[in-house]
Amino acid sequence: MSDLIEVRNIQTQVETIFHEFGPVADRPLIRGSVAAVLKNPYAGRYEPDIVPMMEALNPVGLEMAQRLVKAMEVTPDDIESYGKGAIVGSAGELEHGALWHVPGGYAMRELLGWKGDRSSYKQGQSSGQKGLEMGRALSIVPSTKKVGDPGTRLDVPLTHVTASYVRGHFDAMEVWVPGAPARDEIVFVLVMATGGRIHQRVGGLTPDQISKYDGLR
């Protein structure tokens, strides 16, 4: 592993929601998060070129995504929504959290059925839909990030993996790691869920109305 990557701690959290003061659901909602605490090699200084760490984070993202699905005791096909986030320690800057956009997002997309790869996505961006038409996990992965002290909490947004406009899957999960991030650390987070809100009933696009291109819009 790259000398830019030093993992101190990995925490997973899984919750099973049976109801929210309404009828018990036929299928409980399983929602989980995985958070990795890493040393921030750019803490305390301004580094113009931080892209090398983004590349080095790719295997970290894949390992975290696999770890989370295993902790949830489901299969990739069971996952219906996802999100990601980062908490940067106070000696870092917000842009250090943006390093997670590609490694975190595409780790989940590839695990959940994305049939392309990072290079085909870039190609698709410049040539219409080429390289983007196959598989699940077409939706952009929603994200949030902040700079904070140890114990800072982050509300990580969730949307449907194939169509961002499925209203019943608009959700969030609160994530934090006790004692992290230290000033010179970053907490990188992935969140997944097996469905939308447990008592969704406000209308809008539903999963059974999704076409294979909806995630592109």
Solvent accessible surface area in square Angstrom, and as a share of the most:
residue,aa,sasa,rsa
1,M,166,0.74
2,S,44,0.28
3,D,142,0.74
4,L,44,0.22
5,I,16,0.08
6,E,107,0.48
7,V,59,0.34
8,R,135,0.49
9,N,54,0.28
10,I,51,0.26
11,Q,48,0.21
12,T,54,0.32
13,Q,67,0.30
14,V,61,0.35
15,E,54,0.24
16,T,63,0.37
17,I,22,0.11
18,F,111,0.46
19,H,80,0.36
20,E,98,0.44
21,F,202,0.84
22,G,29,0.28
23,P,107,0.68
24,V,103,0.59
25,A,25,0.20
26,D,155,0.80
27,R,136,0.50
28,P,43,0.27
29,L,8,0.04
30,I,39,0.20
31,R,33,0.12
32,G,0,0.00
33,S,2,0.01
34,V,0,0.00
35,A,1,0.01
36,A,0,0.00
37,V,0,0.00
38,L,0,0.00
39,K,86,0.36
40,N,4,0.02
41,P,39,0.25
42,Y,10,0.04
43,A,24,0.18
44,G,67,0.64
45,R,128,0.47
46,Y,164,0.62
47,E,43,0.19
48,P,106,0.66
49,D,80,0.42
50,I,22,0.11
51,V,77,0.44
52,P,63,0.39
53,M,0,0.00
54,M,43,0.19
55,E,100,0.45
56,A,16,0.13
57,L,0,0.00
58,N,30,0.15
59,P,70,0.44
60,V,9,0.05
61,G,0,0.00
62,L,59,0.29
63,E,71,0.32
64,M,1,0.00
65,A,0,0.00
66,Q,99,0.44
67,R,96,0.35
68,L,0,0.00
69,V,10,0.06
70,K,163,0.69
71,A,41,0.32
72,M,5,0.02
73,E,157,0.70
74,V,27,0.15
75,T,73,0.43
76,P,45,0.28
77,D,110,0.57
78,D,59,0.31
79,I,0,0.00
80,E,42,0.19
81,S,1,0.01
82,Y,0,0.00
83,G,0,0.00
84,K,8,0.04
85,G,2,0.02
86,A,1,0.01
87,I,1,0.00
88,V,0,0.00
89,G,0,0.00
90,S,55,0.35
91,A,17,0.13
92,G,16,0.16
93,E,59,0.27
94,L,88,0.44
95,E,95,0.43
96,H,1,0.01
97,G,2,0.02
98,A,20,0.15
99,L,5,0.02
100,W,4,0.01
101,H,70,0.31
102,V,49,0.28
103,P,0,0.00
104,G,0,0.00
105,G,3,0.03
106,Y,19,0.07
107,A,0,0.00
108,M,0,0.00
109,R,11,0.04
110,E,52,0.24
111,L,48,0.24
112,L,2,0.01
113,G,19,0.18
114,W,12,0.04
115,K,126,0.53
116,G,25,0.24
117,D,66,0.34
118,R,51,0.19
119,S,76,0.49
120,S,21,0.14
121,Y,60,0.23
122,K,136,0.58
123,Q,85,0.38
124,G,0,0.00
125,Q,119,0.53
126,S,99,0.64
127,S,58,0.38
128,G,54,0.52
129,Q,84,0.37
130,K,117,0.49
131,G,31,0.30
132,L,13,0.07
133,E,65,0.29
134,M,124,0.55
135,G,34,0.33
136,R,67,0.25
137,A,0,0.00
138,L,5,0.02
139,S,0,0.00
140,I,131,0.67
141,V,8,0.05
142,P,24,0.15
143,S,42,0.27
144,T,40,0.24
145,K,59,0.25
146,K,80,0.34
147,V,66,0.38
148,G,13,0.13
149,D,91,0.47
150,P,78,0.49
151,G,29,0.28
152,T,26,0.15
153,R,113,0.41
154,L,6,0.03
155,D,93,0.48
156,V,0,0.00
157,P,38,0.24
158,L,2,0.01
159,T,23,0.14
160,H,12,0.05
161,V,1,0.00
162,T,18,0.10
163,A,1,0.01
164,S,21,0.14
165,Y,142,0.54
166,V,1,0.00
167,R,107,0.39
168,G,6,0.05
169,H,5,0.02
170,F,89,0.37
171,D,37,0.19
172,A,42,0.33
173,M,5,0.02
174,E,77,0.35
175,V,1,0.00
176,W,75,0.26
177,V,2,0.01
178,P,94,0.59
179,G,50,0.48
180,A,0,0.00
181,P,0,0.00
182,A,37,0.29
183,R,158,0.58
184,D,47,0.24
185,E,12,0.05
186,I,0,0.00
187,V,1,0.00
188,F,0,0.00
189,V,0,0.00
190,L,0,0.00
191,V,0,0.00
192,M,0,0.00
193,A,1,0.01
194,T,4,0.02
195,G,8,0.08
196,G,8,0.08
197,R,71,0.26
198,I,29,0.15
199,H,41,0.18
200,Q,78,0.35
201,R,196,0.71
202,V,90,0.52
203,G,51,0.49
204,G,36,0.34
205,L,55,0.27
206,T,57,0.33
207,P,55,0.35
208,D,130,0.67
209,Q,112,0.50
210,I,38,0.19
211,S,52,0.33
212,K,122,0.52
213,Y,68,0.26
214,D,19,0.10
215,G,9,0.09
216,L,49,0.25
217,R,175,0.64
